[in-house]
C-alpha cells in the first residue's frame, strides 16, 4: 500500500534532485571548464549534439579569465573561432554558481545581442534535466534564473549601465574608442584595473 500522497512524493523527489545538484555543484563550482565539458552540449555541423571539448586557445583564454577577472574584453581585432561560445558558456557557469548576481553581456548591435542571448539559451537547453535551473523570466534584454541570478544584454553605451551593479561583464568585440572609455568610466574601471581581462 502506498502511504505517501502525491505532494509528499513531489517534495521528496525535489529534495533528492536538490541534494544531487548540490553534490554536483561541489564538483564544478570552482571549475568552469569542468562545468562546460561535463554538462554542455554543442550542435555539430551535421546537426548532432556533442560534448563541449575546449580547444587549446579556448582553454588558454579560460585560464586567463579565471585569474581574477570580472570585466572581460574580447578584442574585435582578434578573430578566434569559438570565443563567443566560450564567453556564453562562462556566463552560464557564473549564474549557476553565483546566486543573485548579475552578468552583463555588452555588444555593439541589437543583432549581436540577440545572437548572444540565443547562444546562451541553447547552451542552457543542452544541460541535463536533473541540474537545469528554471528560467523565471526571459525578456528581450535579460534572462532571470530561479536562484535570483540574471544575465543582461546591453549595447556598448555608458548611459545604459551607469548606476547598475555589475558582478561580471563580458564586452564582446570591443575596440578602444571613445564610447568604450566612457563605458569603463561608468563601470568605475581604470584601464590598468586588475579586474580587466583583455582577450587580445
HELIX and SHEET records of a PDB file:
HELIX    1   1 UNK A    6  UNK A   28  1                                  23    
HELIX    2   2 UNK A   32  UNK A   39  1                                   8    
HELIX    3   3 UNK A   56  UNK A   66  1                                  11    
HELIX    4   4 UNK A   83  UNK A   97  1                                  15    
HELIX    5   5 UNK A  110  UNK A  126  1                                  17    
HELIX    6   6 UNK A  158  UNK A  160  5                                   3    
HELIX    7   7 UNK A  178  UNK A  186  1                                   9    
SHEET    1   A 2 UNK A  41  UNK A  43  0                                        
SHEET    2   A 2 UNK A  49  UNK A  51 -1                                        
SHEET    1   B 7 UNK A 135  UNK A 139  0                                        
SHEET    2   B 7 UNK A 142  UNK A 145 -1                                        
SHEET    3   B 7 UNK A 150  UNK A 155 -1                                        
SHEET    4   B 7 UNK A 102  UNK A 107  1                                        
SHEET    5   B 7 UNK A 168  UNK A 174  1                                        
SHEET    6   B 7 UNK A  71  UNK A  75  1                                        
SHEET    7   B 7 UNK A 196  UNK A 199  1                                        
END                                                                             
